[in-house]
Amino acid sequence: MQETKKTLAIAGVAILLGVVAFASAPRRAVPDLFFDVGEPFFPEFTDPEAAATLDVVEFDEDTASATPFQVTNEDGLWTIPSHHGYPADGAERLSNIAADIISLTKEDFRSDNVADHEALGVIDPTDLTATSLVGRGTRVTVKDATGETLADLVVGRPVEGRPGLRFVRSPDQKRVYSARFEADISTRFEDWIEQNLLEVERDQVVHMVLNEYQVDEVTRRASPPRTFTVDKVDDTTWTGDSVPAGQEVDYVQMNLLVGAVMNMQIAGVRPKPEGMTGNLRDAAMAGRISREDITDLVNKGFYPTADGGLLSNEGELLVRTTEGVLYTLRFGEIVYGRGDAVLLGDETSDDAETGPGENRYVFIEAEFDEAGLGPEPPASETDAHASWERRVREGQEKADRLATRFARWYYVVAAGSYDRIHKPREEFLKDIEPEEGEAG
């Protein structure tokens, strides 16, 4: 019996030692592929207001090229460097994008195999070593004011059956995750600029002048102008000069014109030559406009006159507001082409063979016109006169600010907008309807 107990004890010790030896023996580690699921992508990026630059690169499979887009803040001014440095209305949009990226978490691990990147759509669009033209994602980079990278990721295809989820990876890593990525990353130029270019409200427009003429491109002489001046009385009444007997101004068409001016769609911009970025008349009188500048103007449908003025290929529209801002919209040549040829301009933009002529150059000016404020009250009416003087200051400031903005650019207006704004006077007239009870 004692021998049996002794044998069992020895066996127990042997088993115990075997278990300990097995537990402590070196083994090949099995990686935990899901070790970081649930963690934020960018834990050190916590303040959306720190975002000062957004870089977005998309890949165009048709042209096999990467298309960059950038919005940045320099010295308090938001601009779009990828689009000639045009002013951007970007602070709130970029802050919202940054907040969405800050909240981005790794919801699920999908793959760490580079061979899967094409199917998941997360190939870096800037990767020159990748041979595939499909499966490239959108690279999104956010930087602070010093140029330090706050976030950098490649956004791929949507996750099938999981609305709001996209495949995402860091450009320097193979691991791909699914993440709830709903940031509004738009690379559309029009989404980043002031939509109401003239900054005018409907009830502010009270005076308009349609100046219809055409310029002979050979002689550079204008046809005799047809001028039609209209003034707003109230929401349903506009009056005009030289209205034929039996007709009146069609207030519905006038209201549509005001709406078209407010919502003028900008399809692209072109920087003006340096000599023409200030007051054109002053520049001409001072001899700051070169022969090349004049050629640039003429190619876009605008013709300098001997007195420093400007004629437009397709006439003008003048708009005056109750703030005392007088806008002049000059309609120039057709812009041909598609895509960036329209948006940014290249050597094909004035070539009819490169694409449809669906857009138009517009030269915009702004100046202060005190007549828009109405008559000056007598100085004896202290409060009324002080209010009028304040409106003069505010109107002058706004006109100067807009004039500075417009002075740097030729605008390319989309065809639909141009057609709604550029109409002959007959479009704004209608037959007077007989009053009820009158004989027909």
C-alpha positions as a Markdown table, in Angstrom:
| # | Residue | x | y | z |
|---|---|---|---|---|
| 1 | Met | 0.0 | 0.0 | 0.0 |
| 2 | Gln | 2.9 | 2.3 | 0.9 |
| 3 | Glu | 4.5 | 1.5 | -2.4 |
| 4 | Thr | 1.3 | 2.4 | -4.3 |
| 5 | Lys | 1.1 | 5.8 | -2.5 |
| 6 | Lys | 4.7 | 6.5 | -3.2 |
| 7 | Thr | 4.2 | 5.6 | -6.9 |
| 8 | Leu | 1.2 | 7.9 | -7.2 |
| 9 | Ala | 3.0 | 10.7 | -5.5 |
| 10 | Ile | 5.9 | 10.4 | -7.9 |
| 11 | Ala | 3.6 | 10.3 | -10.8 |
| 12 | Gly | 1.7 | 13.4 | -9.6 |
| 13 | Val | 5.0 | 15.3 | -9.2 |
| 14 | Ala | 6.0 | 14.2 | -12.7 |
| 15 | Ile | 2.7 | 15.4 | -14.1 |
| 16 | Leu | 2.9 | 18.7 | -12.3 |
| 17 | Leu | 6.5 | 19.3 | -13.6 |
| 18 | Gly | 5.3 | 18.4 | -17.0 |
| 19 | Val | 2.5 | 21.0 | -16.9 |
| 20 | Val | 4.9 | 23.6 | -15.6 |
| 21 | Ala | 7.5 | 22.8 | -18.3 |
| 22 | Phe | 4.8 | 23.0 | -21.0 |
| 23 | Ala | 3.5 | 26.3 | -19.7 |
| 24 | Ser | 7.0 | 27.8 | -19.6 |
| 25 | Ala | 8.3 | 26.3 | -22.8 |
| 26 | Pro | 9.0 | 28.9 | -25.6 |
| 27 | Arg | 6.3 | 28.9 | -28.3 |
| 28 | Arg | 5.8 | 30.8 | -31.5 |
| 29 | Ala | 3.5 | 33.8 | -30.8 |
| 30 | Val | 0.1 | 33.9 | -32.6 |
| 31 | Pro | -0.5 | 37.6 | -33.5 |
| 32 | Asp | -3.7 | 39.3 | -32.4 |
| 33 | Leu | -4.9 | 40.9 | -35.6 |
| 34 | Phe | -7.6 | 42.8 | -33.8 |
| 35 | Phe | -5.4 | 44.3 | -31.1 |
| 36 | Asp | -6.2 | 47.9 | -32.0 |
| 37 | Val | -9.9 | 47.6 | -33.0 |
| 38 | Gly | -11.9 | 50.4 | -31.3 |
| 39 | Glu | -9.0 | 52.8 | -31.0 |
| 40 | Pro | -9.0 | 56.2 | -32.7 |
| 41 | Phe | -6.9 | 56.6 | -35.9 |
| 42 | Phe | -5.3 | 59.8 | -34.7 |
| 43 | Pro | -5.3 | 60.0 | -30.9 |
| 44 | Glu | -3.1 | 63.1 | -30.8 |
| 45 | Phe | -5.4 | 65.1 | -33.0 |
| 46 | Thr | -8.0 | 66.5 | -30.7 |
| 47 | Asp | -8.7 | 70.1 | -31.7 |
| 48 | Pro | -10.6 | 70.7 | -34.9 |
| 49 | Glu | -9.6 | 74.4 | -34.9 |
| 50 | Ala | -6.0 | 73.4 | -35.3 |
| 51 | Ala | -6.6 | 72.3 | -38.8 |
| 52 | Ala | -5.2 | 74.9 | -41.2 |
| 53 | Thr | -4.7 | 72.9 | -44.5 |
| 54 | Leu | -6.6 | 70.2 | -46.2 |
| 55 | Asp | -5.0 | 68.2 | -49.0 |
| 56 | Val | -7.2 | 65.8 | -51.0 |
| 57 | Val | -5.9 | 63.7 | -53.9 |
| 58 | Glu | -8.3 | 61.8 | -56.1 |
| 59 | Phe | -7.4 | 59.4 | -58.9 |
| 60 | Asp | -9.0 | 59.7 | -62.3 |
| 61 | Glu | -9.0 | 56.3 | -63.9 |
| 62 | Asp | -10.0 | 57.7 | -67.3 |
| 63 | Thr | -6.8 | 59.9 | -67.5 |
| 64 | Ala | -4.7 | 57.7 | -65.2 |
| 65 | Ser | -3.7 | 60.7 | -63.2 |
| 66 | Ala | -4.0 | 61.9 | -59.6 |
| 67 | Thr | -5.9 | 65.2 | -59.1 |
| 68 | Pro | -4.8 | 67.3 | -56.1 |
| 69 | Phe | -7.0 | 69.8 | -54.3 |
| 70 | Gln | -5.9 | 72.0 | -51.4 |
| 71 | Val | -7.5 | 74.5 | -49.1 |
| 72 | Thr | -5.3 | 76.4 | -46.7 |
| 73 | Asn | -5.2 | 79.4 | -44.3 |
| 74 | Glu | -2.4 | 81.8 | -44.6 |
| 75 | Asp | -2.3 | 84.9 | -42.4 |
| 76 | Gly | -6.0 | 84.5 | -41.7 |
| 77 | Leu | -7.0 | 84.3 | -45.4 |
| 78 | Trp | -8.5 | 81.0 | -46.7 |
| 79 | Thr | -7.4 | 80.2 | -50.3 |
| 80 | Ile | -7.4 | 77.4 | -52.7 |
| 81 | Pro | -3.8 | 77.1 | -53.9 |
| 82 | Ser | -4.7 | 74.3 | -56.4 |
| 83 | His | -7.0 | 76.7 | -58.1 |
| 84 | His | -4.8 | 79.8 | -58.6 |
| 85 | Gly | -5.1 | 80.7 | -54.9 |
| 86 | Tyr | -8.7 | 81.8 | -55.3 |
| 87 | Pro | -10.3 | 82.9 | -51.9 |
| 88 | Ala | -12.1 | 80.1 | -50.2 |
| 89 | Asp | -15.1 | 80.2 | -47.8 |
| 90 | Gly | -13.5 | 77.3 | -45.9 |
| 91 | Ala | -13.2 | 77.8 | -42.2 |
| 92 | Glu | -16.4 | 76.2 | -41.1 |
| 93 | Arg | -16.3 | 73.4 | -43.6 |
| 94 | Leu | -12.7 | 72.4 | -42.8 |
| 95 | Ser | -13.4 | 72.5 | -39.0 |
| 96 | Asn | -16.3 | 70.1 | -39.6 |
| 97 | Ile | -14.1 | 67.8 | -41.6 |
| 98 | Ala | -11.5 | 67.9 | -38.9 |
| 99 | Ala | -14.0 | 67.0 | -36.3 |
| 100 | Asp | -15.2 | 64.0 | -38.3 |
| 101 | Ile | -11.6 | 62.8 | -38.7 |
| 102 | Ile | -10.9 | 63.3 | -35.0 |
| 103 | Ser | -13.8 | 61.0 | -34.2 |
| 104 | Leu | -12.7 | 58.3 | -36.7 |
| 105 | Thr | -12.2 | 55.0 | -35.0 |
| 106 | Lys | -11.1 | 51.5 | -36.2 |
| 107 | Glu | -14.4 | 49.7 | -36.1 |
| 108 | Asp | -13.1 | 46.5 | -37.5 |
| 109 | Phe | -9.9 | 45.0 | -38.9 |
| 110 | Arg | -10.2 | 43.7 | -42.5 |
| 111 | Ser | -6.8 | 42.8 | -43.9 |
| 112 | Asp | -3.0 | 43.3 | -43.7 |
| 113 | Asn | -2.4 | 41.8 | -47.1 |
| 114 | Val | -1.2 | 44.3 | -49.7 |
| 115 | Ala | -2.8 | 42.1 | -52.4 |
| 116 | Asp | -6.2 | 43.1 | -50.9 |
| 117 | His | -5.7 | 46.8 | -51.3 |
| 118 | Glu | -7.0 | 46.9 | -54.9 |
| 119 | Ala | -10.3 | 45.1 | -54.0 |
| 120 | Leu | -10.8 | 47.4 | -51.0 |
| 121 | Gly | -10.0 | 50.5 | -52.9 |
| 122 | Val | -7.2 | 51.7 | -50.7 |
| 123 | Ile | -4.3 | 52.0 | -53.0 |
| 124 | Asp | -2.6 | 55.3 | -52.4 |
| 125 | Pro | -3.5 | 57.6 | -55.4 |
| 126 | Thr | -0.1 | 59.2 | -55.2 |
| 127 | Asp | 1.8 | 55.9 | -55.2 |
| 128 | Leu | 3.9 | 55.9 | -58.4 |
| 129 | Thr | 5.1 | 52.4 | -57.8 |
| 130 | Ala | 1.6 | 50.9 | -58.0 |
| 131 | Thr | 0.8 | 49.4 | -61.4 |
| 132 | Ser | -3.0 | 49.1 | -61.0 |
| 133 | Leu | -5.2 | 51.9 | -62.3 |
| 134 | Val | -8.2 | 50.6 | -60.4 |
| 135 | Gly | -8.7 | 50.3 | -56.7 |
| 136 | Arg | -7.1 | 53.7 | -55.9 |
| 137 | Gly | -8.7 | 55.5 | -53.0 |
| 138 | Thr | -8.8 | 59.2 | -52.0 |
| 139 | Arg | -5.9 | 60.4 | -49.9 |
| 140 | Val | -6.9 | 63.0 | -47.2 |
| 141 | Thr | -4.3 | 64.9 | -45.3 |
| 142 | Val | -4.9 | 67.5 | -42.6 |
| 143 | Lys | -2.1 | 69.8 | -41.4 |
| 144 | Asp | -1.8 | 72.5 | -38.8 |
| 145 | Ala | -0.5 | 76.1 | -39.3 |
| 146 | Thr | 3.1 | 75.0 | -39.0 |
| 147 | Gly | 2.7 | 72.3 | -41.7 |
| 148 | Glu | 2.8 | 69.5 | -39.2 |
| 149 | Thr | 0.6 | 66.5 | -40.3 |
| 150 | Leu | -2.4 | 66.0 | -37.9 |
| 151 | Ala | -4.1 | 63.2 | -39.9 |
| 152 | Asp | -3.3 | 61.3 | -43.1 |
| 153 | Leu | -5.4 | 58.4 | -44.5 |
| 154 | Val | -6.5 | 56.7 | -47.7 |
| 155 | Val | -10.3 | 56.3 | -47.9 |
| 156 | Gly | -11.4 | 53.4 | -50.0 |
| 157 | Arg | -14.6 | 51.7 | -51.1 |
| 158 | Pro | -17.9 | 51.6 | -49.0 |
| 159 | Val | -18.3 | 48.4 | -46.9 |
| 160 | Glu | -21.0 | 46.3 | -48.5 |
| 161 | Gly | -24.1 | 46.1 | -46.4 |
| 162 | Arg | -22.8 | 48.6 | -43.8 |
| 163 | Pro | -24.1 | 52.1 | -44.6 |
| 164 | Gly | -21.6 | 54.9 | -43.6 |
| 165 | Leu | -18.7 | 52.5 | -43.3 |
| 166 | Arg | -15.6 | 52.8 | -45.6 |
| 167 | Phe | -12.4 | 50.8 | -45.9 |
| 168 | Val | -9.6 | 53.0 | -44.5 |
| 169 | Arg | -5.9 | 52.7 | -44.0 |
| 170 | Ser | -2.9 | 54.9 | -43.1 |
| 171 | Pro | -0.7 | 55.4 | -46.2 |
| 172 | Asp | 2.4 | 54.1 | -44.4 |
| 173 | Gln | 0.7 | 50.9 | -43.2 |
| 174 | Lys | -0.6 | 47.7 | -44.8 |
| 175 | Arg | -3.5 | 47.2 | -42.3 |
| 176 | Val | -7.0 | 48.1 | -43.6 |
| 177 | Tyr | -9.9 | 48.8 | -41.3 |
| 178 | Ser | -13.6 | 49.6 | -41.7 |
| 179 | Ala | -14.5 | 52.9 | -40.2 |
| 180 | Arg | -17.5 | 55.2 | -40.1 |
| 181 | Phe | -16.3 | 57.9 | -42.5 |
| 182 | Glu | -19.0 | 60.4 | -43.2 |
| 183 | Ala | -16.9 | 63.6 | -43.6 |
| 184 | Asp | -18.0 | 65.8 | -46.5 |
| 185 | Ile | -14.7 | 65.7 | -48.4 |
| 186 | Ser | -15.6 | 67.7 | -51.4 |
| 187 | Thr | -13.1 | 68.6 | -54.1 |
| 188 | Arg | -15.6 | 70.6 | -56.1 |
| 189 | Phe | -14.4 | 74.2 | -56.5 |
| 190 | Glu | -17.9 | 75.6 | -56.2 |
| 191 | Asp | -18.4 | 73.9 | -52.8 |
| 192 | Trp | -15.5 | 75.9 | -51.3 |
| 193 | Ile | -16.3 | 79.4 | -52.6 |
| 194 | Glu | -18.8 | 82.1 | -51.7 |
| 195 | Gln | -22.0 | 80.9 | -53.5 |
| 196 | Asn | -23.5 | 84.4 | -53.6 |
| 197 | Leu | -20.6 | 85.9 | -55.5 |
| 198 | Leu | -21.9 | 89.5 | -55.5 |
| 199 | Glu | -23.1 | 89.2 | -51.9 |
| 200 | Val | -26.5 | 90.7 | -52.8 |
| 201 | Glu | -29.9 | 90.0 | -51.4 |
| 202 | Arg | -33.1 | 90.0 | -53.4 |
| 203 | Asp | -34.7 | 92.9 | -51.7 |
| 204 | Gln | -31.6 | 95.1 | -52.1 |
| 205 | Val | -31.7 | 95.2 | -55.9 |
| 206 | Val | -33.7 | 98.2 | -57.0 |
| 207 | His | -32.0 | 99.4 | -60.3 |
| 208 | Met | -30.7 | 97.6 | -63.3 |
| 209 | Val | -29.5 | 98.6 | -66.7 |
| 210 | Leu | -29.3 | 96.2 | -69.7 |
| 211 | Asn | -26.7 | 97.6 | -72.1 |
| 212 | Glu | -27.0 | 95.5 | -75.3 |
| 213 | Tyr | -24.3 | 95.8 | -78.0 |
| 214 | Gln | -21.8 | 93.6 | -79.8 |
| 215 | Val | -18.2 | 94.3 | -80.7 |
| 216 | Asp | -16.9 | 93.6 | -84.2 |
| 217 | Glu | -13.8 | 91.5 | -83.5 |
| 218 | Val | -12.0 | 92.8 | -86.6 |
| 219 | Thr | -12.6 | 96.6 | -86.3 |
| 220 | Arg | -13.1 | 96.4 | -82.5 |
| 221 | Arg | -16.1 | 98.8 | -82.8 |
| 222 | Ala | -19.3 | 98.4 | -80.9 |
| 223 | Ser | -22.7 | 98.3 | -82.5 |
| 224 | Pro | -25.1 | 101.1 | -81.5 |
| 225 | Pro | -26.1 | 100.1 | -77.9 |
| 226 | Arg | -29.7 | 99.4 | -76.8 |
| 227 | Thr | -30.0 | 100.5 | -73.3 |
| 228 | Phe | -32.9 | 99.5 | -71.1 |
| 229 | Thr | -33.1 | 100.9 | -67.6 |
| 230 | Val | -35.5 | 99.4 | -65.0 |
| 231 | Asp | -36.3 | 100.5 | -61.4 |
| 232 | Lys | -38.1 | 98.6 | -58.7 |
| 233 | Val | -41.2 | 100.1 | -57.2 |
| 234 | Asp | -42.3 | 97.1 | -55.1 |
| 235 | Asp | -42.3 | 93.3 | -55.3 |
| 236 | Thr | -44.8 | 93.3 | -58.1 |
| 237 | Thr | -43.9 | 96.5 | -60.0 |
| 238 | Trp | -40.9 | 97.5 | -62.0 |
| 239 | Thr | -40.8 | 100.5 | -64.3 |
| 240 | Gly | -38.6 | 100.9 | -67.4 |
| 241 | Asp | -37.6 | 103.6 | -69.8 |
| 242 | Ser | -38.7 | 103.5 | -73.5 |
| 243 | Val | -41.4 | 100.9 | -72.9 |
| 244 | Pro | -43.5 | 100.5 | -76.0 |
| 245 | Ala | -47.2 | 101.6 | -75.9 |
| 246 | Gly | -49.4 | 98.7 | -74.7 |
| 247 | Gln | -46.6 | 97.0 | -72.8 |
| 248 | Glu | -45.2 | 97.0 | -69.3 |
| 249 | Val | -42.2 | 95.6 | -67.5 |
| 250 | Asp | -42.8 | 91.9 | -66.5 |
| 251 | Tyr | -42.1 | 91.9 | -62.8 |
| 252 | Val | -41.9 | 88.0 | -62.8 |
| 253 | Gln | -39.1 | 88.1 | -65.3 |
| 254 | Met | -37.3 | 90.8 | -63.4 |
| 255 | Asn | -37.6 | 88.9 | -60.2 |
| 256 | Leu | -36.1 | 85.9 | -62.0 |
| 257 | Leu | -33.3 | 88.0 | -63.3 |
| 258 | Val | -32.5 | 89.2 | -59.7 |
| 259 | Gly | -32.5 | 85.5 | -58.6 |
| 260 | Ala | -30.1 | 84.6 | -61.4 |
| 261 | Val | -27.7 | 87.4 | -60.4 |
| 262 | Met | -27.8 | 86.2 | -56.8 |
| 263 | Asn | -27.2 | 82.6 | -57.8 |
| 264 | Met | -24.7 | 83.1 | -60.6 |
| 265 | Gln | -22.8 | 79.8 | -61.0 |
| 266 | Ile | -19.1 | 80.1 | -61.3 |
| 267 | Ala | -17.6 | 77.3 | -63.4 |
| 268 | Gly | -14.0 | 78.5 | -63.1 |
| 269 | Val | -11.6 | 81.4 | -62.6 |
| 270 | Arg | -8.5 | 82.8 | -64.3 |
| 271 | Pro | -6.1 | 85.2 | -62.7 |
| 272 | Lys | -5.7 | 88.5 | -64.5 |
| 273 | Pro | -2.2 | 89.8 | -65.4 |
| 274 | Glu | -0.6 | 91.8 | -62.7 |
| 275 | Gly | -1.1 | 95.1 | -64.5 |
| 276 | Met | -4.9 | 94.7 | -64.5 |
| 277 | Thr | -5.5 | 93.7 | -60.9 |
| 278 | Gly | -6.4 | 97.2 | -59.8 |
| 279 | Asn | -8.6 | 99.9 | -61.3 |
| 280 | Leu | -8.5 | 99.3 | -65.0 |
| 281 | Arg | -8.9 | 103.0 | -66.0 |
| 282 | Asp | -6.2 | 104.2 | -63.6 |
| 283 | Ala | -3.9 | 101.4 | -64.9 |
| 284 | Ala | -4.5 | 102.4 | -68.5 |
| 285 | Met | -3.9 | 106.1 | -67.8 |
| 286 | Ala | -0.7 | 105.3 | -65.9 |
| 287 | Gly | 0.6 | 103.0 | -68.7 |
| 288 | Arg | 0.7 | 99.9 | -66.5 |
| 289 | Ile | -1.2 | 97.8 | -69.1 |
| 290 | Ser | 1.2 | 96.0 | -71.4 |
| 291 | Arg | 0.6 | 94.8 | -75.0 |
| 292 | Glu | 0.4 | 91.3 | -73.6 |
| 293 | Asp | -2.3 | 92.4 | -71.1 |
| 294 | Ile | -4.3 | 93.9 | -73.9 |
| 295 | Thr | -4.0 | 90.6 | -75.9 |
| 296 | Asp | -5.2 | 88.7 | -72.8 |
| 297 | Leu | -8.2 | 90.9 | -72.5 |
| 298 | Val | -9.1 | 90.7 | -76.2 |
| 299 | Asn | -8.8 | 86.9 | -76.3 |
| 300 | Lys | -11.4 | 86.8 | -73.5 |
| 301 | Gly | -13.8 | 89.1 | -75.3 |
| 302 | Phe | -13.0 | 92.5 | -73.7 |
| 303 | Tyr | -11.7 | 95.5 | -75.6 |
| 304 | Pro | -9.9 | 98.5 | -74.0 |
| 305 | Thr | -11.0 | 101.9 | -75.3 |
| 306 | Ala | -8.8 | 105.0 | -75.8 |
| 307 | Asp | -10.3 | 106.7 | -72.6 |
| 308 | Gly | -9.4 | 103.7 | -70.4 |
| 309 | Gly | -12.9 | 102.2 | -70.6 |
| 310 | Leu | -13.8 | 98.7 | -71.6 |
| 311 | Leu | -16.1 | 97.2 | -74.2 |
| 312 | Ser | -17.5 | 93.7 | -73.9 |
| 313 | Asn | -18.1 | 91.2 | -76.7 |
| 314 | Glu | -21.7 | 90.6 | -75.6 |
| 315 | Gly | -22.7 | 93.8 | -73.7 |
| 316 | Glu | -23.2 | 94.5 | -70.0 |
| 317 | Leu | -25.6 | 94.3 | -67.1 |
| 318 | Leu | -25.4 | 97.0 | -64.4 |
| 319 | Val | -27.0 | 96.2 | -61.0 |
| 320 | Arg | -27.4 | 98.8 | -58.2 |
| 321 | Thr | -28.4 | 98.0 | -54.6 |
| 322 | Thr | -29.9 | 99.9 | -51.7 |
| 323 | Glu | -26.4 | 99.6 | -50.1 |
| 324 | Gly | -25.0 | 101.9 | -52.8 |
| 325 | Val | -23.0 | 99.2 | -54.5 |
| 326 | Leu | -23.0 | 99.4 | -58.3 |
| 327 | Tyr | -22.0 | 96.1 | -60.1 |
| 328 | Thr | -21.0 | 95.9 | -63.7 |
| 329 | Leu | -21.1 | 92.5 | -65.3 |
| 330 | Arg | -19.4 | 92.5 | -68.7 |
| 331 | Phe | -20.0 | 89.4 | -70.9 |
| 332 | Gly | -17.1 | 88.2 | -73.0 |
| 333 | Glu | -16.0 | 85.2 | -75.1 |
| 334 | Ile | -17.1 | 81.6 | -75.0 |
| 335 | Val | -15.0 | 79.2 | -72.9 |
| 336 | Tyr | -14.5 | 75.8 | -74.6 |
| 337 | Gly | -13.4 | 72.5 | -73.2 |
| 338 | Arg | -14.3 | 70.3 | -70.2 |
| 339 | Gly | -13.2 | 69.7 | -66.7 |
| 340 | Asp | -10.0 | 71.5 | -65.7 |
| 341 | Ala | -9.8 | 73.2 | -69.0 |
| 342 | Val | -12.9 | 75.2 | -67.9 |
| 343 | Leu | -12.2 | 75.3 | -64.2 |
| 344 | Leu | -8.5 | 76.3 | -64.2 |
| 345 | Gly | -7.8 | 77.1 | -67.8 |
| 346 | Asp | -5.1 | 75.8 | -70.2 |
| 347 | Glu | -4.0 | 76.2 | -73.7 |
| 348 | Thr | -7.2 | 74.5 | -75.0 |
| 349 | Ser | -9.7 | 76.8 | -73.2 |
| 350 | Asp | -10.1 | 79.0 | -76.3 |
| 351 | Asp | -10.1 | 76.2 | -78.9 |
| 352 | Ala | -13.5 | 75.2 | -80.2 |
| 353 | Glu | -12.3 | 71.8 | -81.1 |
| 354 | Thr | -11.5 | 70.8 | -77.5 |
| 355 | Gly | -15.0 | 70.6 | -76.1 |
| 356 | Pro | -18.4 | 72.3 | -76.1 |
| 357 | Gly | -18.7 | 76.0 | -75.6 |
| 358 | Glu | -21.0 | 75.9 | -72.6 |
| 359 | Asn | -19.5 | 78.7 | -70.5 |
| 360 | Arg | -18.7 | 82.4 | -70.8 |
| 361 | Tyr | -16.0 | 84.8 | -69.5 |
| 362 | Val | -17.5 | 87.5 | -67.3 |
| 363 | Phe | -15.5 | 90.6 | -66.1 |
| 364 | Ile | -17.0 | 91.9 | -62.9 |
| 365 | Glu | -16.5 | 95.4 | -61.3 |
| 366 | Ala | -17.9 | 97.0 | -58.2 |
| 367 | Glu | -18.0 | 100.7 | -57.2 |
| 368 | Phe | -19.9 | 102.9 | -54.7 |
| 369 | Asp | -22.8 | 104.8 | -56.1 |
| 370 | Glu | -24.4 | 107.1 | -53.5 |
| 371 | Ala | -27.6 | 107.3 | -55.6 |
| 372 | Gly | -28.6 | 103.8 | -54.3 |
| 373 | Leu | -29.0 | 105.2 | -50.8 |
| 374 | Gly | -31.7 | 107.7 | -51.7 |
| 375 | Pro | -31.6 | 111.5 | -51.1 |
| 376 | Glu | -29.4 | 112.8 | -48.2 |
| 377 | Pro | -31.5 | 114.0 | -45.3 |
| 378 | Pro | -31.1 | 117.6 | -44.1 |
| 379 | Ala | -28.4 | 118.0 | -41.5 |
| 380 | Ser | -31.0 | 119.4 | -39.2 |
| 381 | Glu | -32.5 | 115.9 | -39.0 |
| 382 | Thr | -29.7 | 114.7 | -36.8 |
| 383 | Asp | -30.6 | 111.0 | -36.4 |
| 384 | Ala | -31.6 | 110.5 | -40.0 |
| 385 | His | -28.5 | 112.2 | -41.3 |
| 386 | Ala | -26.2 | 110.2 | -39.0 |
| 387 | Ser | -27.9 | 107.0 | -40.2 |
| 388 | Trp | -27.4 | 108.1 | -43.8 |
| 389 | Glu | -23.7 | 108.8 | -43.2 |
| 390 | Arg | -23.3 | 105.4 | -41.6 |
| 391 | Arg | -24.8 | 103.8 | -44.6 |
| 392 | Val | -22.5 | 105.7 | -46.9 |
| 393 | Arg | -19.5 | 104.4 | -44.9 |
| 394 | Glu | -20.7 | 100.9 | -44.9 |
| 395 | Gly | -21.6 | 101.0 | -48.6 |
| 396 | Gln | -18.2 | 102.4 | -49.5 |
| 397 | Glu | -16.4 | 99.8 | -47.5 |
| 398 | Lys | -18.4 | 96.9 | -49.1 |
| 399 | Ala | -17.9 | 98.3 | -52.6 |
| 400 | Asp | -14.1 | 98.7 | -52.0 |
| 401 | Arg | -13.8 | 95.2 | -50.6 |
| 402 | Leu | -15.7 | 93.6 | -53.5 |
| 403 | Ala | -13.8 | 95.7 | -56.0 |
| 404 | Thr | -10.5 | 94.4 | -54.6 |
| 405 | Arg | -11.8 | 90.8 | -54.9 |
| 406 | Phe | -13.1 | 91.1 | -58.4 |
| 407 | Ala | -10.1 | 93.0 | -59.7 |
| 408 | Arg | -7.9 | 89.9 | -59.6 |
| 409 | Trp | -10.1 | 87.5 | -61.6 |
| 410 | Tyr | -11.8 | 86.7 | -64.8 |
| 411 | Tyr | -14.8 | 84.6 | -64.0 |
| 412 | Val | -16.1 | 81.7 | -66.1 |
| 413 | Val | -19.9 | 81.6 | -65.7 |
| 414 | Ala | -21.8 | 78.4 | -66.4 |
| 415 | Ala | -23.9 | 78.4 | -69.5 |
| 416 | Gly | -27.2 | 78.1 | -67.6 |
| 417 | Ser | -26.4 | 81.1 | -65.5 |
| 418 | Tyr | -25.3 | 83.1 | -68.5 |
| 419 | Asp | -28.5 | 82.4 | -70.3 |
| 420 | Arg | -30.6 | 83.4 | -67.4 |
| 421 | Ile | -28.7 | 86.7 | -66.9 |
| 422 | His | -27.9 | 87.7 | -70.5 |
| 423 | Lys | -31.3 | 88.4 | -72.1 |
| 424 | Pro | -32.6 | 91.0 | -74.6 |
| 425 | Arg | -35.0 | 93.6 | -73.2 |
| 426 | Glu | -38.0 | 92.0 | -75.0 |
| 427 | Glu | -37.7 | 89.2 | -72.5 |
| 428 | Phe | -38.6 | 91.6 | -69.7 |
| 429 | Leu | -41.7 | 93.1 | -71.3 |
| 430 | Lys | -45.2 | 91.9 | -71.6 |
| 431 | Asp | -48.5 | 93.1 | -73.0 |
| 432 | Ile | -50.6 | 95.1 | -70.6 |
| 433 | Glu | -53.6 | 92.9 | -69.6 |
| 434 | Pro | -56.9 | 94.7 | -69.8 |
| 435 | Glu | -58.5 | 95.4 | -66.5 |
| 436 | Glu | -61.5 | 93.2 | -65.5 |
| 437 | Gly | -64.6 | 94.6 | -67.1 |
| 438 | Glu | -62.8 | 96.4 | -70.0 |
| 439 | Ala | -63.8 | 95.7 | -73.5 |
| 440 | Gly | -61.5 | 93.3 | -75.3 |
